[in-house]
Amino acid sequence: MKIGELAAATDTAVETIRFYERERLVPEPARSDANYRQYGAAHVQRLVFIRRCRSLDMSLDEVRILLRYLDRPAADCGEVNAVLDEHIEHVALRVRELKLLEKQLRELRAHCNSERKGQPCGILEQLNAERRSTDVPRPAPSGRVHVGAVHGRPVVAKRS
């Protein structure tokens, strides 16, 4: 199958497939006489695996590790467990950070409970005010930073 067919079969953008090829997550396909990429069932299975990992918000580095073990089914899966345990901790930290963010937003929202014609908006005043020591602290860095988005999904990298 050609790349467009692979994209349709796996609900993955062509650009994403090419990105995964460049990152060596998906093996380079054979080429036809006309130099078209020719993908097979193994490419579909691998791409479905990668997409499942990404839907669980795993980083490309985490996916690489899991793929190494997927390619060697007889290997000890201790590192697979370690990757998942670390990812679970990361998710738990993000949940705590999001709960703190929700609290901050609710406190901000409390500064304006109705439309106030002729008066400045309390929310905008709070957002425009200089930070004071009594303000709610920002969430601590999680060891990862948001560095952009690819196809609508956030791209997260580990801090150095």
N, C-alpha and C positions, 0 to 999 in steps of 0.2 A: 504494500500500500504506500501511497505517496504521503507527504507530510500533511497535506490538507485532510486526507482521510484519517490519519492518525489523530489529528487535532479534533476532528468530529467524533471519533470513536472514544476519545478520552475527555472530551469537553475541556480542552486545553488550547490556548492561543498558540498559533504557529510560532510567534516570537518567543513564547515561553519555552516551547520545545527546543528551539535553536539555542536559547540561553542555557537550558539544561545540558545540551550537547557540548556547548563551549565549556561549561563547568565540569564536564565529564561525568555527569550523573546518569546520563543516558548514553549507551555506547553508540559510536558512529555507525550509521547504517551502511549497508552495501549500496553500490551505485548501479543503476541500469546502464544499458548501452548508450542511452541518451543523457547520461550523467544525472538522472534524477535519483534522489534518495529513495531507497526501498526499505520500508519498515515491516516488521513482522510481529507475530503474537508476543514475542519476548519483549519487544519495545512497548507494546500496549500494557503488558503486565507491570513492567518497571515504572512506566509513567503513572499508572494507577497507584502503585505503591508510593511513589514520590508525592503525588497529589494528596493521598491520604495523610501522609506525614505532615505536609504543609497545612492541611486543613486542621491539624492538631497544633498548629503554630510552631512547628519544629523548625529550627534554623537549618540552613543548607549544610553546615558542619555536622549537625546531629543526623541529618538525612544521610550524609556521606558515611558516617560510622555505621548506621543501620544497614546501608546497602552493602558495605563490606561483609557484614555478617549474613546478609541475605544471599550473597554470592558464595558463602562458605557455610552451608547449613550444618556441617558436622562440628564447627568451631564452638568453643565454650561461649555461652551467651552472657557471661558476667558483665561485660562492658555494655551490652544492650540494656541490661537492668540498670546499670549506673547512669547511662544516658537518660533513660526514662525517669529515674529518681531525681536527677538534677533538673530535668524539665518540669516535673511536678512541683519542685520547690520554686522554680522560677514562676510558674503559673500562680502558686499560692501567694508569692510576694506581689505579683501584679494585682491579684484580687484585693490584697490589703491596701495597696496603693490606690486602686480604684474606689474602694470604700472611703478612704480618706478624701479623695477627690470629690466623691458624692457629698460628703459632709461639708466640705468647703463650698460647694455649689449651693447646697441647701441654705447654709448660713448667708451666703451672698444673696440668694433669692429672698430671704427674710427681710432684707433692707427695703423692699418695695412690694407691698401686698395689694396695691390697687393703682389704677391710673391716677396720677397727680398732675392735673393741668395747672400750669403756672408755677410749678415747683420742679426743681431738678430731680431727675430719677435717682433714687437711692442706690440702685445697683450700679449705675454708671459712675456715681460719685465714689463708691467703694472701689470700683475697678481703676478709677483715675487717681485715687489717693496713694500717697507714698506708703510703702510697706512700713509697718510699725512692729515693735517687738511683741505686741499683744496679738498680732495676726496669727492665724493657724499656720503652723509650719508646712512647707511643701513636702511631698513624699520623698523619701530618701532614694537615691539612685539605685536601681535594681541590679547593676552590673551589666545592663544592656541598654543600648540607646536606640531610639527610633531614628533611622537614617533615610527614610523615604518610603515609597510604595512601588510595588510592581504589580500591574494588572489589578489594582484596587486593594491588594493585600499589603499590610504594613511590612516593611523590611526592617528587621531588628538585628543589631550586631552587638557582640560582647564588647564591653569596655576593656581597654588594654591596661 
